[in-house]
Amino acid sequence: MFVIGIAWFFAEQQNRKVFEQSQRAEVMSKVSVIRAKLEGNINSNIQLVRGLIATLVTEPDMDQERFAALAAILLQEKSQIRNIAGAPGLKVGLMYPLEGNEQAMGLDYSENEAQREAALRARDSGELILAGPVDLVQGGRGFIGRFPVFVPTENGERFWGIVSAVVDVDRLYADSGILDPGLPIEIALSG
């Protein structure tokens, strides 16, 4: 009886391990699909903004009308971008769409406690800085991608400013499958 009890205990332990491994594999397969969609959506948003930046580099004195026309063309593509702001000298002076984002116009990143660190880090590193989700000045929540813009000069290049793209959190999550009510797992994003 004792030997049968021990054999049953070890068999149960083995069955539990097999079950846990199959559950872990099933969750990993679902999470991998969502991760791929999320990464794909973020990367496509980044590439759209990089197209605008390439034009800004060749036209650093671009006015609001030209900026809005170019951004409107870019945002016709399927994306989760809510708005794009240009901040020459770290002060927002270009915006698309302007309607609904008027409160962000004139925002000086170097004086805004909540956004200063990320803007300066983008400037100093020369690389995209993605932050969020954050509470937006114009209301709502989003991820903000800050792209430093450097324009060529006779002596190399100079810092023009920052282009910030706000990605709508809810649209990004929905398009990536995170908010799917039929999803058999619960997902939390961190870090």
C-alpha positions as CSV (number, residue, x, y, z in Angstrom):
1,M,0.0,0.0,0.0
2,F,2.9,2.3,0.9
3,V,4.6,1.7,-2.4
4,I,1.4,2.3,-4.4
5,G,0.9,5.5,-2.4
6,I,4.4,6.7,-3.3
7,A,4.0,5.7,-7.0
8,W,0.6,7.6,-7.1
9,F,2.3,10.7,-5.5
10,F,5.1,10.7,-8.1
11,A,2.7,10.1,-11.0
12,E,0.5,13.0,-9.8
13,Q,3.6,15.3,-9.6
14,Q,4.6,14.3,-13.1
15,N,1.1,14.9,-14.4
16,R,1.0,18.3,-12.7
17,K,4.4,19.2,-14.4
18,V,3.1,18.2,-17.8
19,F,-0.1,20.2,-17.3
20,E,1.8,23.3,-16.2
21,Q,4.2,23.0,-19.1
22,S,1.3,22.7,-21.6
23,Q,-0.5,25.7,-20.0
24,R,2.7,27.8,-20.1
25,A,3.2,26.9,-23.8
26,E,-0.4,27.8,-24.6
27,V,-0.1,31.2,-22.8
28,M,3.3,31.9,-24.5
29,S,1.8,31.2,-28.0
30,K,-1.1,33.7,-27.3
31,V,1.2,36.3,-25.8
32,S,3.7,35.9,-28.7
33,V,1.0,36.8,-31.2
34,I,0.0,39.9,-29.2
35,R,3.6,40.9,-28.8
36,A,4.2,40.7,-32.5
37,K,1.1,42.8,-33.3
38,L,2.1,45.3,-30.6
39,E,5.7,45.6,-31.9
40,G,4.4,45.8,-35.5
41,N,2.0,48.6,-34.7
42,I,4.6,50.6,-32.7
43,N,7.2,50.2,-35.5
44,S,4.8,51.3,-38.2
45,N,3.9,54.4,-36.2
46,I,7.6,55.2,-35.8
47,Q,8.3,54.8,-39.5
48,L,5.5,57.2,-40.3
49,V,7.0,59.9,-38.1
50,R,10.5,59.3,-39.5
51,G,9.1,60.2,-42.9
52,L,8.0,63.6,-41.6
53,I,11.3,64.1,-39.8
54,A,13.2,63.5,-43.1
55,T,11.3,66.3,-44.7
56,L,11.8,68.6,-41.6
57,V,15.5,68.1,-41.9
58,T,15.4,69.5,-45.5
59,E,13.0,72.2,-44.5
60,P,13.9,73.3,-41.0
61,D,12.0,76.6,-41.3
62,M,8.7,74.8,-42.1
63,D,5.6,76.7,-41.1
64,Q,2.4,75.3,-39.5
65,E,0.5,75.0,-42.8
66,R,3.2,72.9,-44.5
67,F,3.7,70.8,-41.3
68,A,0.0,70.1,-41.1
69,A,-0.3,69.2,-44.8
70,L,2.6,66.7,-44.5
71,A,1.3,65.2,-41.3
72,A,-2.2,64.9,-42.7
73,I,-0.8,62.8,-45.6
74,L,1.2,60.6,-43.2
75,L,-1.7,60.0,-40.9
76,Q,-4.0,58.8,-43.7
77,E,-2.1,55.5,-43.2
78,K,-3.6,53.1,-40.7
79,S,-1.9,54.1,-37.5
80,Q,-2.6,54.7,-33.9
81,I,-1.1,58.2,-33.9
82,R,-3.3,60.7,-32.3
83,N,-1.3,63.8,-33.0
84,I,2.2,65.0,-34.0
85,A,3.9,68.1,-32.6
86,G,7.1,69.8,-33.7
87,A,9.0,71.7,-31.1
88,P,11.9,73.8,-32.6
89,G,14.2,74.7,-29.7
90,L,12.1,72.5,-27.4
91,K,9.0,74.7,-27.7
92,V,5.9,73.3,-29.4
93,G,5.2,75.5,-32.4
94,L,3.9,73.0,-35.0
95,M,0.9,70.6,-34.5
96,Y,-1.3,68.3,-36.4
97,P,-4.2,68.2,-35.9
98,L,-4.4,71.6,-34.3
99,E,-8.0,71.2,-33.4
100,G,-8.3,69.6,-30.0
101,N,-4.6,70.1,-29.3
102,E,-4.5,73.9,-28.9
103,Q,-3.5,73.5,-25.2
104,A,-0.2,71.8,-26.2
105,M,0.8,74.7,-28.5
106,G,3.5,76.8,-26.9
107,L,4.4,74.1,-24.4
108,D,8.1,74.4,-23.5
109,Y,9.6,71.0,-22.8
110,S,12.5,72.5,-20.9
111,E,10.1,74.2,-18.4
112,N,7.5,71.4,-18.2
113,E,8.4,69.2,-15.2
114,A,6.5,66.1,-16.5
115,Q,8.1,66.1,-20.0
116,R,11.5,67.8,-19.5
117,E,13.5,64.7,-18.7
118,A,12.4,62.6,-21.7
119,A,12.8,65.6,-24.1
120,L,16.3,66.3,-22.9
121,R,17.2,62.6,-23.0
122,A,16.1,62.5,-26.6
123,R,18.2,65.6,-27.4
124,D,21.3,64.4,-25.6
125,S,21.2,60.8,-26.8
126,G,20.1,61.6,-30.4
127,E,17.7,58.6,-30.2
128,L,14.0,58.1,-30.0
129,I,12.6,58.1,-26.5
130,L,9.3,56.3,-25.9
131,A,7.4,57.1,-22.7
132,G,4.1,56.2,-21.4
133,P,1.4,55.8,-21.0
134,V,1.3,59.4,-19.7
135,D,-1.4,61.9,-19.0
136,L,-1.5,64.4,-21.9
137,V,-1.6,68.1,-21.6
138,Q,-4.5,68.2,-24.0
139,G,-6.4,65.5,-22.1
140,G,-6.4,61.7,-22.3
141,R,-3.6,59.2,-22.1
142,G,-1.0,58.1,-24.6
143,F,2.5,56.9,-25.4
144,I,4.8,59.7,-26.5
145,G,7.6,59.0,-28.9
146,R,10.1,61.9,-28.9
147,F,12.4,62.1,-31.9
148,P,15.3,64.5,-31.8
149,V,15.8,66.4,-35.1
150,F,19.2,67.5,-36.2
151,V,19.7,69.6,-39.3
152,P,22.9,69.7,-41.4
153,T,25.1,72.8,-41.2
154,E,28.4,73.8,-42.7
155,N,30.2,72.5,-39.6
156,G,28.2,69.2,-39.2
157,E,24.8,69.4,-37.7
158,R,22.8,71.4,-35.1
159,F,19.9,70.4,-32.9
160,W,16.6,71.7,-34.4
161,G,14.2,70.4,-31.8
162,I,11.9,67.5,-31.0
163,V,9.1,65.9,-32.9
164,S,6.7,64.2,-30.6
165,A,4.1,61.7,-31.8
166,V,1.3,60.8,-29.4
167,V,0.1,57.2,-29.8
168,D,-3.5,56.6,-28.6
169,V,-3.3,54.0,-25.9
170,D,-6.7,52.5,-26.4
171,R,-6.4,52.3,-30.2
172,L,-2.9,50.7,-29.9
173,Y,-4.1,48.1,-27.4
174,A,-7.3,47.4,-29.4
175,D,-5.4,47.0,-32.7
176,S,-2.9,44.8,-31.1
177,G,-5.5,42.5,-29.6
178,I,-4.9,43.3,-26.0
179,L,-8.5,44.4,-25.4
180,D,-10.1,41.5,-27.2
181,P,-12.9,40.2,-25.0
182,G,-12.4,36.7,-26.3
183,L,-8.8,36.6,-25.1
184,P,-8.5,33.7,-22.7
185,I,-5.8,35.3,-20.6
186,E,-5.4,38.6,-18.7
187,I,-2.5,40.8,-19.8
188,A,-0.6,43.5,-17.8
189,L,2.1,45.6,-19.4
190,S,5.0,46.9,-17.3
191,G,8.4,48.4,-17.7
